[in-house]
Amino acid sequence: MPVASIYIETHGCQMNEADSQYIADRAASAGYAVADRAEDANVVILNTCTVRDNAERRAYGRMGHFKSLKDADPARRLIVTGCLAEHDRDRMRRIAPHVDAIFGTSELAQLGDVITRWREEFSETDLTEERALRFPIGGSPDCVAGAFSRLRGFVTVQRGCSYYCTFCIVPHVRGRFDHRPMAEILSEAHQRVAEGAREIALVGQTVNAYLNPVGDGDFGALCSHVARIAGLERLSFISPHPKDFTREMLRELSQIPQLNPRIHLPLQSASDPMLRRMNRKYTFSQYMEKVSWIHEFFPQAAITTDFIVGFPGETEQDFQSTLDCVRSGIFANAYMFIYSKRRGTPAAHWEQVEPAVASERHARLAEAQNAVACAFHERKVRTEARALVQGVSKKDRSKLAAKTLDNVTVIVPQPPDYEERLYASEPWLDVRIDSAHKWGCGGTVVRRARRFADRGSAVKTPLISLLTA
């Protein structure tokens, strides 16, 4: 009997990545294999984002691409889920009537039930050449069970957000805070470690606002409990809100030896008038107080952030405050976006900054932050860093990608002894950093280790590396 298969393509944030993993787990339990090409799947799932206009346009573009799959095989099922599905359900039915089912962010369990029922329909089907596409439609598959796929386990701790930033659509599509019981989170984290996760990444829209809905426990307590899981080697989290970091919470987190030395602290703007218009619930001086606490308790930590440029009402003086902040060198890295008007948010109704002005400001901010990031990466050159392998580099199949503890991407040539299963079982790489770039570092693997605490065994150096050292 042919094995039914499912293809999952994820756009957006780590919340969507975690949701896709849930879908993949439900599909595997129902007897599906996860395909790495949409053309090879009986069920195709598009997990969408709507945080910016280009994400929305890209999602509708992919729905258009997927219509050719339906035309080639009418029995194939197409599903759209994620934030855009929640926000745009009725419009989506009109624009993409070929989509078989639409599930919002709160309906993942129902999605899992549907694909389980559909599984029986594919028991006697096969995707034959007669129904194949003449040309592949591309796309990046998610949740394919490769050798490296389980090394980092995403565990959702909360859904939704109750802060209603004036630029953000998330509370409207994911709802208000809905915290999972701590026991449920710990159970899933245990499962991920048992499946081979070396690092657990706790995920939430405002993750450090977590409060256990059943009994006591805030985010600091949750991290402390997760860190006690036998076999857990590293712990990380994304994405916190500056408002919810207290001095005591940061002190508690600093006592967790497995916690990675990187804290993402979204700022958005260094101008108090802009922060008020954004409804960010802190001033720039209050934000900088949190930064000082991080430096106190995590002196080696890299701080990364988010910025929005061209927010409605932003003046050159407002922007200059942000630019000066970046030039001070606070942030190891930053995600910088031009403001994108989202239907249903207050800021969408305000007078907008001219696109040319916003683009020019974004270019200046990116230039400043890239210089800071390059300097941060340059300080790693001629040092060794331990990094968790991610897999083969997407841009160069002869190289591997890995992440350092402070979340810097490192690209290295595949060592002479590289073999996928070997490096999946010994995934900790000691990398000699040879070069610095705005996106990360280049280097050479010198040792590999089974566990983070292990010394590791030497790796034979490629001849080309010896010649260029």
N, C-alpha and C positions, 0 to 999 in steps of 0.2 A: 504494500500500500504506500503510495507517495506520501512524503512528509509535508504537511502544510507549513507554509512559511509566512513570516511577517517582516515587513520593512518599517523601520522607525526613523524619521528624520526630525531633528530637534533644532528649533531656532530659539534664541533667547538666553535666559540666565540659568544659573545653577538650579533654581527651582524647577525649571522645565526639564533639565537633565535628570533630576531626581524623579520627576513624574514619569519620564520615559523609562527609567530603570524599573519603576513599579509596573508599568505596562508590559515591559519585557519579561519580568518575573511571572506575571499572571499568564502571559502567552506561553511561556515555557511550561508552566504547570498544566496548561491545557493541551500540550503536545505540539506546539509550534516550534520550528527552528527560526532563528533570526537571520534574515537575508542581508547581504551587503549590497544588493542592487534592487531597486524598486521593481525592475522588470521581472525579477525572479520570485516575487512574493504574491501570495494569495490575498493578503491583507496589507494595505499600505497606509501608514499613519503619519500624518503631518502634525507635529506639535508646535504651535505657533506662538509668536510674541507680538505684542502691540505697543511696546513702550515707546517706539519711535515710528515715524511715518514710513521710513524705508523698510523697517521690519514688516509692516503691514503690507506694503506693496510687494515685497519679496514673497510673502506668504500667498497672496493671491496669484502671483506669477507661477509659483510651484503648483498651485491647484490647477492652473491652466495646463502646465506640463503633464500633470497626472491624468488629465482627460484622455490623452493618447493611450494611456494604459487601459483605461476603461473601454475605449473604442476597440483596442486590440483583443481584449478579453472581458466581455460584459459580466462574467461571473466573478471577476476580481472585485474586492470591496475596498472602498476608499473612506478613510476616517480623518476628520480634522478635530484636533483638540487644542488645549492651551488658552492663553489669554484672549487672542483674537476670536476664538470660537465662543468664548463667554461673552465678549463685548459685542460681537457682530453677527450673532446667530441668524437673525432674520435676513439681513442683507446678504450674508454668505449663501443662504439657500437660493436667493435670486441670482447671484452672480455665478455660483458654481453648483448648478442643480445635479451635476454628475456625482457629487459627493454623497456617499450612502448614509453617513451618520456624522453628527456634530455633537461633541461632548465638551462642556465647560470644565473649568479647573476644579470644580467641586463634584464632578461626576465621573471620576476615574474608576470607582468601583463598578458603576454601571457599564462603563466602557469595557472593563475586564469581563463582566458577565456576557456582554454581547459577543466579544471575540471568542469566548468559550463556546457559546451556542453555535457560532458560525463554523467552528472547527469541524463539525460533523459533515458540513456541506462540501468540504474539500477532501474528504476521505477517498473519493474515487476520481479526483481531478488531477490534472498535471498541466504545467505550463509548457505546452509543446511549441515547436518552432513555428507551426502555422499561426499561433497566436502571439508570437514574440514581436517586439518592435523592431523595425528595420534599423533604427538608430537609438543608441542608449540615451537616457535623459539625464544622466549624471546625478549629483547630489551626494551628501556626506552621510553615510549610515551611522546610526547610533546603537549601542547596546549589543553589537555583534560580539559573541563570546570568544574573543581572542585570548591569547596567553596572558596579555597584560591588563585585560579589561577589569579584573577584580582587585587590582592592587590598591586602588583608591575607592573607598565606598562612600557614596553620598547618602546621608540620612536626614530626612526632613524633620525638623522639630516644631515647625509652626506653619500655618498657611495664613495668607492675608496680611493686612496692615491697617492700623487704626489711626494713622497720623495725617493722612490726607494732605500731602504736599500738593501745592496748587498746580504743579506740572505733571503729576503722576496719575496714571490710570489704574494702578494696581489695586487700591482699595475698592474700585468700582467693578473690577473683574474677578478678583480673588476674595473679596469680602474683608471684613474686619478680622482682627486677631483671632485665630483658632489654634490654640496650643495643644499639641498632642500630650497625652499622659506620659510622664517620665518613664514609667515601667515599659510602655510600648516602644519608646525610643531606644531604651537600653536593650530590649529584646532584639530589635532590628540591628542595632550596632553589633551585638553578639553574633548574629547571623552573618553579617558582612565579614567579621573577623574570621569566623569559621570557614567562610568561603574563600579566604585568602587575602582579605584586605590588610595591608600594612599600615594604611592611614585611613582614619575616619574623618570625613568632612561634614560637619553639622551645618545644615542649610536652612535658612529662613529669610523672609523678606526683611525682617528687622530682628535678627536672630538673638541679639542680646537683650531683647525685651521679653524673652521667654519666661513664663511662670507656669509651674506645674498645675494643671487644672484639678488634679486629684491629689490633695495633700500639699506639703510644703516643697519649696525648691525653686530657686531662680536659675538664671543661665550659668552663673558660676558654679552652683551646686550640680547642675546637670553635667557640665564638663568634668568636674571632679569625679562623678560617678562613672562616666564613660571611660575616663582614664584608668579606672580600676579593672577594666575588662582584661582578662588574661589573654596575652598574645597581642594586644594592641601596641603598636610601635610609635605611631605619630597621631596627633590630633590637630585639626584645623577647623575654621568656621568662616562662613560668609553669609550674609553681609550684615554687620552691626550698624547701629545708629548712634551717633555721638551722644545724643541725649541720654541713652540708657547705660552708658559706662559710668559706674561709680568708682570712687577710689578703692572701696572695699572689694568690689567685684574684680578689678584689675589686680589687686593684691592676691586674691584667691586664685585667679588664673595663673599668676606668676609662680605659684607653688606646684603647678602641674608639669612634671619633667618632660612629658611627651608633646606638650604644646609647641607648635611650630612658631619660630620667631618672625612672624609677619602678621600685622594687624591692618585690615582694610578699614579705613575710617572716612566715609564719604563726606566731603565738604560742600561741594556744588558751587559755592562762591565765597570769596573772602570779604565781601561787602555786606555790612549789616542791613542796609536797605533792601538788598536783593534777598538775603536770608529771610527777612520778614515777609517779603512778597511771595517767597517760595513756601512759607509756613514751615520752616525747618526746625523751629522750636529751640534754637540756640543762637547765641551771638558768636562772632569770630573770636572774641576773647575767651568765651566759655569753651569753644572748640580747642583753642590753644592750651587751655588748662588740661583738657583730656590728653592732648599730645604730651604735655609735661609729665603727666602721670605714667603714660606709656614709656617714656624715656626713663623714668625712675624705676619702674618695675621690670621693664624689658629693655635694658640698655643696648642689646644687640639686635633688637627687632627692626625690621623694615616696615615703614608706614606707607601704605598706598592709599589712593583716594579716587574720587569721581569729581568731575567738573561739568557744569552746563554753561555754555557760552551763548550770548545773544538772547538771554531770557527777557521776556517783555519788560520794558522800562530800564534795561541795563544801559547806563551811561558809560562814557569813556573812563570816567573816574572810578565807577564801580568795577569795570574790567581791569583797570590799572591796579586796584587793590588785589585782585586775584593773581595778576601777572607778578606783582611784587612778592606775593606769598610763594608762588612756584619758584621764582628765582632765588629765594632764600635757601632752597635745597632741602626742604622738609621731607619731600616725598620721593621714595625710591622709584615709584612708577605712578602713573595716573591714567585713568580712562576719561577722555575728553570728548564731549559731544556738543554739537550745535543744537540749541533748543528746537524741539520738534513739537508742533502743536498737536495735541491729542483731543479728539472729540470727547466731550463730557467732563473736561477739567476746567476750573476757573480761568487759568492762564490762557486758554484757547480763545477767550472772549476779549482779551486785553489787546491794546495796541502793540503790534509786533515790531521788533528790530528789523531793519532792512537786511535781507539775506546777504547782500554783498558785505555789509558791515560785520555781520555775525561770522561770515566765512573768513574775513581778514583777521578778526580777533582770534578765531580758532587757530589759524595758521601761526600767529605770534605766540599763543600759549603753547601749542605743540612744539614749536622750535625751542622755547625755554625749557619745557619739561624734558624734551629729548636730550638736551645738554646735561641736565641734572641726572637723568637715568644713565647716560653714557658714563658720567663720572662715577656714579654708584657702581656700575658694572666694572669699570676700569680698576677700582680698588680690589677686585677679586682676582685680577690677572696675576699669575705667578703664585697663586695659592691653590690649595686643594679644597674642594667642597663635596660633601656627600649629597647625593641626589637620588631621587626615586625615578627609575626608568618609566617612561610613558609609552614607549613603543617606537616603531620606525618613524622617522621624520616624514611628514606629509610632503615636504618640498624636495627632499632628496632621499630616495629609498636606500642609499648606501650608508645612511647615518641614523643615529638614534636620538630621540628627544628625551630629556629628563628634567625634573624640577628639583631645585635646591630647596632646603627647608624654608628659606625666605621667599619662595615662589618665583625664583628667577629661572627662565627657560635656558637650558644648556643643550647645545647641539654638538654631538661627538661622532667621529667616524666609528663604524662598527668594528670592534676589535677582531683580531684574527680568529679568536675562538668563539665568535658570536654564534649562538644557536638559540632560537626563540625560547624553547622550553628551559634551557639552562639559565638564561637571563631573567626569565619570569620567576624561576625558583630562587635565584640570587639577584634580586632587583635593585639592591642598594649599590650605587656606583660611586667610587671615589674618583673625582674628575679633577685633573690638572687644568686650571683655567688658562687658556692661551690667548684669548682675544675678547674684546668687549664691543658691544654694539648697542644701539638704542633698544632693540627688542630683547636682548639677553647676552649670553656669552657663548663662545666656542671653546672647545677643550678636547682633552684626550683621557680616556678611561685608563686608570692605573691599577685599580682594584675593584673587586665586586664582593658583596657580602650577602649572606642569606638573611640575616637579621640586622636591624639598625645598630644594635649594640656590638655586633661582631667586628673584629679587626678587618676581616676580609682577606681574600687571596689575590696575589698579584696577577695582572692581566698582561699578556705579551703585547708589547708596544708595536704598532704597525711600522713597517720600514719607512714609509713616507714621513711619519712623525719624527723618526730618528734623524732623517736627513734634513728636516726643516727646523729641528729644535734649536 
